[in-house]
Amino acid sequence: MMIIKVLLAAALLGSSSFSMAYDFKCIHEIDIAPPLDQQADQWHKRARTISKERLPDWSEVSKLYQLAVEKDHWKAMHNLAELYLRGDGVTKDTNKAIDLYMRMVDLNIPLGYYDMSVMTQRGLGVIQSDKEAMLFLIKAADLGNPQAQTRIGYIYIYDKKNYPVGLGYLKCAEKQDYADAAYKLGSYYEVVDENYPVSIHYYQRAAALGEPKGAMEIKKVFEKGLHDYSKNLNLAEAYDDISSRFYKNPDLRLPNLAKDLPLPPHPIQGYHADKDINWKPTGRDDDY
């Protein structure tokens, strides 16, 4: 635990605390994490392919990950640690998983800080501590990890009622193609802000990124005529079909969904409740 304590102290000094979060800047993980060795990446991709087979050879998967880990492939470190936690292809060993996560932290990998946040929150392989878990989580978010940004954004919105900061975190994660962030933005704009066209925009975005719940939310809107939208059973059926396809193939992504199955404007709010009724999306990053 001594090494972890030292790292946590560094995390406190290097990260914004909640009281300083107004200075939050959107950082993307891809700009922080070091480049991956090409040979190691080939081993990692091969391992991922095998892991998705009907009867995976987990022993081969673990060997390929280990080869990649030896070349500091941080994605392989994360995936190999998961194998140690489950005992797939290797002897179940929480300590070895912690060693891999801490190696990621040593390399200043955003995902490593997030992984250690999860382990510390649960008390797996380390002493349970909500405070230390939060420190790891803040550090991960500051370094651009979308999972961490989504969790902190959720805390700001629903626990602290600080909507601008929370939305900043969620939107930063969504711009990194993180489906759960898009889904949570859809929920916020539906339930809290009641900006329904922006809500279904983000639900559609979540669906495009592979989140079946995003497609189901759109299905419900047009199946039942929610929020003053007119019923559209054809559109509801199309998004219901998309949801089913995701459950059959979790790796499915639909980058052209907004063009292939466009959503109509809200009868009162248009395409954005905070803009002129005649405004239409331009496709630019700042539309929403």
C-alpha positions, 0 to 999 in steps of 0.5 A, a space after each residue: 500500500 505504500 506505493 499506492 499512497 505515494 501515487 495518490 499524493 501525486 494525484 492530489 497535487 496533479 489533479 483538480 479537486 472538486 473545489 477547483 473543477 470550474 477550471 476543467 478542460 476537456 482532455 482526450 485520452 488519445 492525446 495523453 496515452 503513449 503510442 502503441 508498439 506496432 508488433 504489440 498491437 498486432 498481438 493485442 488485436 489477435 488476442 481480441 479476435 480470439 476472445 470473441 470466438 464462440 469457444 475462446 482459447 483463453 490460454 492463447 489469449 493470455 499469452 498474446 496479451 503477455 507478449 504485448 504487455 512486455 512491450 508496454 501495450 497498455 490496452 493489453 495490460 488492462 485486458 490481461 488484468 481482467 483475465 487475472 480477475 476472472 481466471 480465464 487462461 491464467 490462474 485467478 490472481 487479484 494481486 497480478 491484476 493490481 500489478 498490471 494496473 499499477 504499471 499503467 499508473 507508472 506509465 501515466 496511462 489514464 485508463 490505469 488510474 480509472 482501473 485503480 479507482 474501481 479496485 480501490 472503491 471495491 477493496 479488491 487487492 487493496 484497502 477499500 477507500 472511497 476517498 482514495 478511489 475518488 482521487 484515482 477517478 479525478 486523476 483519470 478524468 483529468 488525463 482524459 479517460 472517458 469512463 472517469 469523465 462520465 462518472 464524475 460528470 454524473 456526480 456533478 449533475 445529480 449529487 452536486 447539482 452543478 450542471 455546467 461542470 457535469 455537462 462539461 465532463 459528459 460532453 468531453 467523454 461523448 466526443 471520445 465516442 463513449 456511448 454511456 456518456 451519450 446515453 447519460 446526456 440523453 437522460 439529462 436533457 430529457 429528465 432535467 432540462 426537458 430539451 427533448 430534441 437534444 435528448 433524442 439527439 444524444 440517444 441517437 448518438 448513443 445508439 450509433 456508438 453501440 448502446 442498445 438503450 439509446 435505440 430503445 429510448 427513441 423507440 419508446 418516444 415514437 411508439 407512444 408519442 412521448 413529449 408531444 412527438 407524433 407517433 411514428 410506428 415505422 421509426 419506432 420499429 426501425 430503432 427497435 430492430 437496431 436495438 435487437 441487432 446490438 444485443 446479437 452483435 455488441 461490436 456493431 457500430 452505426 456511424 451513419 445512423 443520423 443520416 440513415 434514420 433521421 429524427 424529425 424536429 420536435 413540434 414545439 422545440 424544433 431541433 433544439 429548445 434553446 435555439 430558434 425554431 427554424 434552426 437546423 443541425 449543421 453537422 458541426 461539433 458545436 451544434 449540441 
